[in-house]
Amino acid sequence: MPRGRAPLIAMLALAAATGSADGQAARDPLLDPFFAPEQGDTRAVLVLNDGRVAAKRYAPGYSDANRFISWSMAKTVTAMLVGELVADGRLALDAPASVAEWRQPNDPRGAITLRHLLTMSSGLRHTEVGRPIENSDTNQVLFVGGTGDMAARAIAQPLEARPGAKYEYSSLTSIILSEIVARALTGSRDPRERAKAYRRFAEERLFRPAGIRSVVLEFDGAGTQVGGSIVHMSLPDWGRFGMLLLDGRSLAGAPVVAPDWLAFMKTPAATNPGYGGQTWLNRARPGAAVMFPDAPATVASAEGHLGQHVTVSPDSGTGRGVVVVRLGNTPDAEVKVGQRLIGRTLAEHFPRSR
């Protein structure tokens, strides 16, 4: 480790260990920039190094008692649940997606595979951000006329490109993935039964093994989890989720996400090298530079609207690597400022020790 780094990391660990239970008392040079005015409304930050708290802080009014919304970080949660069903043999990555509505004769959507959906290359006509904004499919489904059955609206869209030929980010695609999970778990169409089956599976296969206890999943009127946008967790539990994205294991080291599935989630999609399986990668994308400048290329991240980040780097810090969680309310046009700070934090404060 370069000279000067070890004392800083030791000081951060001491501050985290001796601060108040909710992180309010700890003040350190690592977290000060996250709460600077140019970062917008930062509400909570947690940094884990080798599974241990290196730094943690809340803005006034927030604490471990709060649950923070995921926005699009939910997509990465959904991908992990899909992976559990693939591991069970109930879903197959490169088989046609199990969507009965696409299995009609001569329907070209029957060629859409689970891989296409996970890598945002289904070819379905979805408009994530419309002009004007009220024309956005996501806003219409989440907040206007689609709340009763979000998946039905998403599934009904026609193709605008050959499956696998075009990348297009789409929250509706992630809702289709949640619907596929629900259909694999139960044949019931009762919304309460569907939500119950989904919640039970998520608890048993993902959250409980990871030590996540605060999670709240939201469902639409049909009992489909809003898997592209709405999951709530406390700051410590978002850190535990980050450990799953880091190496597939709980804080204690117990295996949760299969290594081959995690490797798939972090493999660049054929249509976008900066995106994997419902997960952002630190690689240049068409028309855009790397998301976290100065950070290793192996960085992966769950990213959400208004500056939600769970960013992991296996090649930073010590041991298992580093997790950075930033939660808040920053206009999307300014989110790149926060991404640059995360990249700089990893490079300057957590260089690889070996």
C-alpha positions as CSV (number, residue, x, y, z in Angstrom):
1,M,0.0,0.0,0.0
2,P,1.4,3.5,-0.8
3,R,2.8,5.5,2.1
4,G,0.1,7.5,3.9
5,R,-2.8,5.3,3.0
6,A,-2.6,2.8,5.9
7,P,-3.0,5.5,8.6
8,L,-6.0,7.0,6.8
9,I,-7.8,3.7,6.5
10,A,-7.1,2.9,10.1
11,M,-8.4,6.3,11.2
12,L,-11.6,5.8,9.2
13,A,-12.2,2.4,10.7
14,L,-11.6,3.9,14.2
15,A,-14.1,6.7,13.5
16,A,-16.7,4.2,12.3
17,A,-16.2,2.0,15.3
18,T,-16.4,4.9,17.9
19,G,-19.1,7.0,16.3
20,S,-22.8,6.9,17.3
21,A,-25.0,4.0,16.4
22,D,-26.6,5.9,13.5
23,G,-23.3,7.2,12.1
24,Q,-24.0,10.9,12.9
25,A,-21.0,11.4,15.1
26,A,-18.3,10.2,12.7
27,R,-16.6,12.9,10.7
28,D,-13.7,12.0,8.4
29,P,-11.9,13.2,5.3
30,L,-13.4,10.4,3.2
31,L,-17.0,11.2,3.6
32,D,-16.9,15.1,3.8
33,P,-16.9,15.4,-0.1
34,F,-20.1,13.3,-0.3
35,F,-22.0,15.9,1.7
36,A,-20.6,18.9,-0.2
37,P,-23.2,21.1,-1.8
38,E,-22.2,20.1,-5.4
39,Q,-23.3,16.5,-4.5
40,G,-26.9,17.5,-4.1
41,D,-29.0,16.1,-1.3
42,T,-26.9,13.3,0.1
43,R,-28.8,11.5,2.8
44,A,-26.6,8.5,3.7
45,V,-23.2,7.1,2.8
46,L,-21.6,3.8,3.8
47,V,-18.2,2.4,2.8
48,L,-17.3,-1.2,3.5
49,N,-13.7,-2.4,3.1
50,D,-13.2,-6.2,3.3
51,G,-16.7,-6.5,4.8
52,R,-16.0,-4.1,7.6
53,V,-17.4,-0.5,8.0
54,A,-14.7,1.9,7.0
55,A,-16.9,5.0,7.1
56,K,-20.6,5.8,7.6
57,R,-22.6,9.0,7.9
58,Y,-26.2,10.2,7.6
59,A,-27.5,13.7,6.9
60,P,-29.5,15.2,9.8
61,G,-32.9,13.5,10.2
62,Y,-31.8,10.1,8.8
63,S,-30.6,7.0,10.7
64,D,-30.5,3.2,10.6
65,A,-34.2,3.3,11.2
66,N,-34.9,4.7,7.7
67,R,-35.5,2.6,4.6
68,F,-34.3,4.2,1.4
69,I,-35.9,3.6,-2.0
70,S,-33.9,1.8,-4.6
71,W,-35.3,3.3,-7.8
72,S,-33.5,1.4,-10.5
73,M,-31.1,-0.4,-8.2
74,A,-34.1,-2.7,-7.9
75,K,-33.1,-4.1,-11.3
76,T,-30.0,-5.7,-9.9
77,V,-32.0,-7.2,-7.1
78,T,-34.4,-8.7,-9.7
79,A,-31.5,-10.2,-11.6
80,M,-30.3,-12.0,-8.6
81,L,-33.7,-13.5,-8.0
82,V,-33.8,-14.6,-11.7
83,G,-30.4,-16.3,-11.1
84,E,-31.8,-18.3,-8.3
85,L,-34.5,-19.8,-10.6
86,V,-31.9,-20.5,-13.3
87,A,-29.8,-22.3,-10.7
88,D,-32.9,-24.4,-9.8
89,G,-33.4,-25.3,-13.5
90,R,-36.8,-23.5,-13.6
91,L,-35.6,-20.9,-16.0
92,A,-32.9,-21.0,-18.8
93,L,-30.8,-18.1,-19.8
94,D,-30.8,-18.7,-23.6
95,A,-34.2,-20.3,-24.0
96,P,-37.2,-18.3,-25.1
97,A,-38.5,-16.3,-22.2
98,S,-41.4,-18.0,-20.4
99,V,-44.0,-15.4,-21.5
100,A,-47.1,-17.2,-22.8
101,E,-48.3,-14.1,-24.6
102,W,-45.4,-14.3,-27.0
103,R,-45.8,-18.0,-27.8
104,Q,-48.5,-17.4,-30.4
105,P,-47.9,-18.6,-34.0
106,N,-45.8,-16.2,-36.1
107,D,-45.2,-13.8,-33.1
108,P,-41.6,-12.6,-33.5
109,R,-41.4,-11.9,-29.8
110,G,-41.2,-15.6,-29.2
111,A,-37.5,-15.2,-30.1
112,I,-36.8,-13.1,-27.0
113,T,-34.7,-14.9,-24.5
114,L,-34.1,-14.4,-20.8
115,R,-30.6,-13.1,-21.7
116,H,-32.1,-10.5,-24.0
117,L,-34.3,-9.2,-21.2
118,L,-31.5,-9.2,-18.7
119,T,-29.2,-7.2,-21.0
120,M,-31.8,-4.8,-22.1
121,S,-31.7,-6.0,-25.7
122,S,-35.2,-7.5,-26.1
123,G,-36.1,-5.3,-29.1
124,L,-39.4,-4.4,-27.5
125,R,-40.8,-0.9,-28.2
126,H,-40.3,0.7,-24.7
127,T,-39.5,4.4,-24.2
128,E,-37.8,5.0,-20.9
129,V,-37.6,8.8,-21.1
130,G,-40.1,10.4,-23.5
131,R,-40.3,13.9,-24.9
132,P,-42.2,15.4,-23.3
133,I,-41.6,13.5,-20.1
134,E,-45.3,12.4,-19.7
135,N,-44.7,10.3,-22.8
136,S,-42.3,8.0,-20.9
137,D,-43.6,4.5,-20.7
138,T,-42.1,4.1,-17.3
139,N,-43.9,7.2,-15.8
140,Q,-47.2,6.1,-17.4
141,V,-47.0,2.6,-16.0
142,L,-45.6,3.5,-12.5
143,F,-47.7,6.6,-11.8
144,V,-50.6,7.0,-14.3
145,G,-52.7,4.3,-15.9
146,G,-50.6,1.1,-15.6
147,T,-50.5,0.5,-11.9
148,G,-53.1,-2.2,-11.9
149,D,-51.1,-4.6,-14.1
150,M,-47.7,-3.2,-15.1
151,A,-46.4,-6.4,-16.7
152,A,-49.4,-6.6,-19.0
153,R,-48.6,-3.2,-20.4
154,A,-44.9,-4.1,-20.8
155,I,-45.5,-7.5,-22.4
156,A,-48.0,-6.2,-24.9
157,Q,-45.5,-3.9,-26.6
158,P,-44.5,-4.9,-30.2
159,L,-40.9,-5.3,-31.4
160,E,-39.0,-2.3,-32.8
161,A,-35.8,-4.3,-33.4
162,R,-34.7,-7.9,-33.8
163,P,-34.1,-9.5,-30.3
164,G,-30.5,-9.2,-29.4
165,A,-29.7,-6.5,-32.0
166,K,-30.2,-3.3,-30.0
167,Y,-29.6,-2.1,-26.5
168,E,-32.3,0.1,-24.9
169,Y,-32.5,0.7,-21.2
170,S,-36.0,0.0,-20.0
171,S,-37.6,-0.3,-16.6
172,L,-40.6,-2.1,-18.2
173,T,-38.2,-4.9,-19.2
174,S,-37.3,-5.4,-15.6
175,I,-41.0,-5.6,-14.7
176,I,-41.3,-8.4,-17.3
177,L,-38.5,-10.2,-15.5
178,S,-40.4,-9.8,-12.1
179,E,-43.5,-11.3,-13.8
180,I,-41.5,-14.2,-15.1
181,V,-40.2,-14.9,-11.6
182,A,-43.8,-14.7,-10.2
183,R,-45.1,-17.1,-12.9
184,A,-42.3,-19.6,-12.1
185,L,-43.2,-19.5,-8.4
186,T,-47.0,-19.9,-8.6
187,G,-49.8,-20.5,-11.0
188,S,-52.2,-18.4,-9.0
189,R,-53.5,-15.2,-10.5
190,D,-54.6,-13.9,-7.1
191,P,-52.5,-10.7,-6.5
192,R,-52.0,-11.5,-2.8
193,E,-50.9,-15.1,-3.5
194,R,-48.5,-14.0,-6.1
195,A,-47.0,-11.3,-3.9
196,K,-46.8,-13.7,-1.0
197,A,-45.0,-16.4,-3.2
198,Y,-42.5,-13.8,-4.5
199,R,-41.8,-12.3,-1.1
200,R,-41.2,-15.7,0.4
201,F,-38.9,-16.8,-2.3
202,A,-36.9,-13.5,-2.1
203,E,-36.6,-13.8,1.7
204,E,-35.6,-17.5,1.6
205,R,-33.1,-17.4,-1.3
206,L,-31.6,-13.9,-1.1
207,F,-32.4,-11.6,1.8
208,R,-32.3,-13.9,4.8
209,P,-29.1,-15.6,3.7
210,A,-27.5,-12.2,3.2
211,G,-28.6,-11.0,6.6
212,I,-30.9,-8.4,5.1
213,R,-33.9,-7.8,7.5
214,S,-35.3,-4.3,6.6
215,V,-36.3,-5.0,3.0
216,V,-39.8,-3.9,1.8
217,L,-40.9,-5.0,-1.7
218,E,-43.6,-3.1,-3.5
219,F,-46.1,-4.8,-5.8
220,D,-48.6,-3.6,-8.4
221,G,-52.3,-4.4,-8.4
222,A,-51.7,-7.7,-10.1
223,G,-49.2,-8.9,-7.5
224,T,-46.2,-8.3,-9.6
225,Q,-43.1,-6.9,-7.8
226,V,-42.1,-3.5,-9.2
227,G,-38.7,-5.0,-10.0
228,G,-37.4,-2.2,-12.1
229,S,-37.9,0.6,-9.6
230,I,-39.2,0.0,-6.0
231,V,-37.4,-1.8,-3.3
232,H,-36.7,-0.3,0.1
233,M,-33.9,-1.1,2.6
234,S,-31.9,0.5,5.4
235,L,-28.4,1.8,4.7
236,P,-26.7,-1.2,6.4
237,D,-28.8,-3.5,4.4
238,W,-27.9,-1.8,1.1
239,G,-24.3,-2.4,2.2
240,R,-25.1,-6.1,2.7
241,F,-26.7,-6.2,-0.8
242,G,-23.5,-4.6,-2.0
243,M,-21.5,-7.5,-0.6
244,L,-23.7,-9.8,-2.7
245,L,-22.9,-7.8,-5.8
246,L,-19.2,-7.7,-4.8
247,D,-18.6,-11.5,-4.5
248,G,-21.9,-13.2,-4.1
249,R,-21.4,-13.8,-0.3
250,S,-22.9,-12.4,2.9
251,L,-21.0,-10.2,5.2
252,A,-20.1,-13.3,7.2
253,G,-18.8,-15.0,4.0
254,A,-21.7,-17.4,3.4
255,P,-22.3,-18.1,-0.3
256,V,-25.6,-16.7,-1.6
257,V,-25.4,-15.8,-5.3
258,A,-23.8,-18.5,-7.5
259,P,-20.4,-17.5,-8.8
260,D,-21.4,-18.3,-12.4
261,W,-24.5,-16.1,-12.2
262,L,-22.6,-13.2,-10.7
263,A,-20.0,-13.5,-13.4
264,F,-22.8,-13.3,-16.0
265,M,-24.3,-10.2,-14.3
266,K,-20.8,-8.6,-14.6
267,T,-20.1,-9.7,-18.2
268,P,-20.5,-6.9,-20.8
269,A,-23.5,-7.3,-23.0
270,A,-23.0,-7.9,-26.7
271,T,-25.0,-4.7,-27.4
272,N,-23.4,-2.5,-24.7
273,P,-20.0,-3.1,-23.0
274,G,-21.0,-0.8,-20.1
275,Y,-23.9,-3.0,-19.1
276,G,-24.2,-6.5,-17.9
277,G,-27.1,-8.4,-16.5
278,Q,-29.2,-5.6,-15.0
279,T,-26.0,-4.2,-13.7
280,W,-23.8,-1.3,-14.8
281,L,-20.1,-1.9,-15.6
282,N,-17.2,0.5,-15.5
283,R,-16.5,0.4,-19.2
284,A,-16.9,2.9,-22.0
285,R,-20.4,2.8,-23.5
286,P,-21.6,4.0,-26.9
287,G,-21.5,7.8,-26.7
288,A,-20.4,7.8,-23.1
289,A,-17.2,7.5,-21.1
290,V,-16.7,5.1,-18.1
291,M,-19.1,5.7,-15.3
292,F,-16.5,5.9,-12.5
293,P,-13.3,7.6,-13.8
294,D,-10.1,6.6,-12.0
295,A,-11.7,3.4,-10.6
296,P,-10.7,-0.1,-11.7
297,A,-12.4,-1.6,-14.8
298,T,-13.8,-4.4,-12.6
299,V,-16.1,-2.0,-10.8
300,A,-19.8,-2.9,-11.0
301,S,-22.7,-0.9,-9.8
302,A,-26.5,-0.9,-9.1
303,E,-27.6,2.6,-10.1
304,G,-30.9,4.4,-9.3
305,H,-32.7,7.6,-10.2
306,L,-31.7,10.7,-8.3
307,G,-28.2,9.4,-7.4
308,Q,-28.7,6.1,-5.7
309,H,-25.5,4.0,-5.9
310,V,-24.3,0.7,-4.6
311,T,-20.9,0.4,-6.2
312,V,-18.5,-2.4,-5.7
313,S,-14.8,-2.9,-6.5
314,P,-13.1,-6.3,-6.0
315,D,-9.8,-4.7,-6.9
316,S,-9.8,-1.9,-4.3
317,G,-8.9,-1.9,-0.6
318,T,-8.1,-5.1,1.2
319,G,-9.4,-8.6,1.2
320,R,-12.7,-9.0,-0.5
321,G,-12.7,-5.4,-1.8
322,V,-14.8,-2.2,-1.3
323,V,-18.5,-1.4,-1.3
324,V,-19.6,2.3,-1.6
325,V,-23.3,3.1,-0.9
326,R,-24.6,6.6,-1.6
327,L,-28.3,7.4,-1.1
328,G,-30.0,10.7,-1.6
329,N,-31.9,13.0,-4.0
330,T,-29.7,14.5,-6.7
331,P,-31.1,15.7,-10.0
332,D,-30.2,13.1,-12.7
333,A,-28.4,15.8,-14.7
334,E,-25.9,16.1,-11.8
335,V,-25.4,12.5,-11.0
336,K,-22.1,12.2,-12.9
337,V,-20.5,14.5,-10.3
338,G,-21.3,11.8,-7.7
339,Q,-20.0,9.0,-9.9
340,R,-16.7,10.9,-10.4
341,L,-16.4,11.2,-6.6
342,I,-17.0,7.5,-6.1
343,G,-14.3,6.7,-8.7
344,R,-11.9,9.2,-7.1
345,T,-12.7,7.8,-3.6
346,L,-11.8,4.3,-4.7
347,A,-8.6,5.4,-6.4
348,E,-7.3,7.7,-3.7
349,H,-8.4,6.1,-0.4
350,F,-8.6,2.4,-1.3
351,P,-5.8,1.3,-3.6
352,R,-5.2,-2.4,-3.7
353,S,-3.0,-3.5,-0.8
354,R,-1.5,-6.4,-2.7
